[in-house]
Amino acid sequence: FEELKWIAGMFYWMESVQKYDVEGWNYMERLEEFVDGGFSDPSFINAVSGIVNRGCHNPPCGTGAVDGAPERSENFEKA
């Protein structure tokens, strides 16, 4: 069921990440700022990692630290 994993992931991204708008942090607005800023602000990657991994843009969110936060940032730098 490998395809189901990807479909579920895309659904989560569209419904939870792209629509994220909490406490003045709006994903789409921040994405635009990140792109316009030359992809150079690591706080965007950290916030998105928090949304995906812990459900909030400013971890630890009451559920703990983002799992693999340093590796997530490093992987983004490689891409």
VEXVEX-836920 format. One record per residue (C-alpha): chain; residue in one letter; x, y, z. Coordinates in steps of 0.001 Angstrom, whole numbers, plus 500000, padded with zeros to 6 digits. Layout:
residues N
<site kette="A" rest="a" xx="X" yy="Y" zz="Z"/>
...
This chain:
residues 79
<site kette="A" rest="f" xx="500000" yy="500000" zz="500000"/>
<site kette="A" rest="e" xx="502867" yy="502349" zz="499216"/>
<site kette="A" rest="e" xx="500598" yy="504545" zz="497085"/>
<site kette="A" rest="l" xx="498209" yy="505036" zz="499998"/>
<site kette="A" rest="k" xx="501057" yy="506380" zz="502127"/>
<site kette="A" rest="w" xx="501816" yy="509068" zz="499516"/>
<site kette="A" rest="i" xx="498150" yy="509919" zz="498980"/>
<site kette="A" rest="a" xx="497646" yy="510315" zz="502738"/>
<site kette="A" rest="g" xx="500767" yy="512472" zz="502948"/>
<site kette="A" rest="m" xx="499600" yy="514747" zz="500138"/>
<site kette="A" rest="f" xx="496162" yy="515045" zz="501730"/>
<site kette="A" rest="y" xx="497733" yy="515987" zz="505061"/>
<site kette="A" rest="w" xx="499950" yy="518577" zz="503358"/>
<site kette="A" rest="m" xx="497007" yy="520169" zz="501546"/>
<site kette="A" rest="e" xx="494601" yy="520105" zz="504488"/>
<site kette="A" rest="s" xx="496893" yy="520784" zz="507444"/>
<site kette="A" rest="v" xx="500049" yy="522487" zz="506245"/>
<site kette="A" rest="q" xx="498934" yy="524668" zz="503345"/>
<site kette="A" rest="k" xx="495872" yy="525838" zz="505294"/>
<site kette="A" rest="y" xx="497814" yy="526432" zz="508521"/>
<site kette="A" rest="d" xx="496942" yy="529835" zz="509982"/>
<site kette="A" rest="v" xx="497495" yy="529987" zz="513738"/>
<site kette="A" rest="e" xx="498411" yy="532894" zz="516018"/>
<site kette="A" rest="g" xx="499347" yy="535135" zz="513102"/>
<site kette="A" rest="w" xx="501524" yy="532511" zz="511399"/>
<site kette="A" rest="n" xx="500044" yy="531789" zz="507968"/>
<site kette="A" rest="y" xx="501794" yy="529135" zz="505891"/>
<site kette="A" rest="m" xx="501030" yy="530625" zz="502480"/>
<site kette="A" rest="e" xx="502116" yy="534130" zz="503523"/>
<site kette="A" rest="r" xx="505312" yy="532821" zz="505114"/>
<site kette="A" rest="l" xx="506048" yy="530673" zz="502061"/>
<site kette="A" rest="e" xx="505824" yy="533736" zz="499847"/>
<site kette="A" rest="e" xx="508156" yy="535652" zz="502188"/>
<site kette="A" rest="f" xx="510582" yy="532720" zz="502218"/>
<site kette="A" rest="v" xx="510682" yy="532542" zz="498427"/>
<site kette="A" rest="d" xx="510948" yy="536322" zz="498013"/>
<site kette="A" rest="g" xx="513782" yy="536306" zz="500557"/>
<site kette="A" rest="g" xx="515846" yy="533914" zz="498472"/>
<site kette="A" rest="f" xx="515088" yy="530752" zz="500460"/>
<site kette="A" rest="s" xx="517493" yy="531908" zz="503142"/>
<site kette="A" rest="d" xx="515464" yy="532105" zz="506367"/>
<site kette="A" rest="p" xx="515909" yy="528861" zz="508340"/>
<site kette="A" rest="s" xx="513042" yy="529798" zz="510677"/>
<site kette="A" rest="f" xx="510593" yy="528929" zz="507880"/>
<site kette="A" rest="i" xx="511962" yy="525383" zz="507600"/>
<site kette="A" rest="n" xx="511920" yy="525013" zz="511383"/>
<site kette="A" rest="a" xx="508326" yy="526243" zz="511596"/>
<site kette="A" rest="v" xx="507106" yy="523924" zz="508813"/>
<site kette="A" rest="s" xx="508930" yy="521013" zz="510448"/>
<site kette="A" rest="g" xx="507076" yy="521862" zz="513652"/>
<site kette="A" rest="i" xx="503725" yy="521933" zz="511859"/>
<site kette="A" rest="v" xx="504324" yy="518569" zz="510202"/>
<site kette="A" rest="n" xx="505941" yy="516841" zz="513176"/>
<site kette="A" rest="r" xx="504229" yy="518419" zz="516190"/>
<site kette="A" rest="g" xx="501221" yy="520341" zz="514914"/>
<site kette="A" rest="c" xx="502449" yy="523857" zz="515591"/>
<site kette="A" rest="h" xx="504802" yy="526396" zz="514076"/>
<site kette="A" rest="n" xx="506654" yy="527150" zz="517318"/>
<site kette="A" rest="p" xx="507657" yy="523835" zz="518904"/>
<site kette="A" rest="p" xx="507859" yy="522211" zz="521391"/>
<site kette="A" rest="c" xx="504066" yy="522830" zz="521344"/>
<site kette="A" rest="g" xx="503488" yy="520870" zz="524522"/>
<site kette="A" rest="t" xx="504207" yy="517613" zz="522706"/>
<site kette="A" rest="g" xx="507986" yy="517757" zz="522672"/>
<site kette="A" rest="a" xx="510766" yy="518835" zz="520392"/>
<site kette="A" rest="v" xx="510626" yy="518290" zz="516644"/>
<site kette="A" rest="d" xx="511934" yy="514841" zz="515848"/>
<site kette="A" rest="g" xx="515121" yy="515106" zz="513791"/>
<site kette="A" rest="a" xx="515078" yy="518919" zz="513587"/>
<site kette="A" rest="p" xx="518784" yy="519318" zz="512731"/>
<site kette="A" rest="e" xx="518572" yy="516621" zz="510060"/>
<site kette="A" rest="r" xx="515484" yy="518251" zz="508536"/>
<site kette="A" rest="s" xx="517350" yy="521537" zz="508142"/>
<site kette="A" rest="e" xx="520407" yy="519787" zz="506721"/>
<site kette="A" rest="n" xx="518273" yy="517892" zz="504202"/>
<site kette="A" rest="f" xx="516684" yy="521120" zz="503044"/>
<site kette="A" rest="e" xx="520102" yy="522695" zz="502530"/>
<site kette="A" rest="k" xx="521094" yy="519719" zz="500344"/>
<site kette="A" rest="a" xx="518010" yy="520133" zz="498162"/>
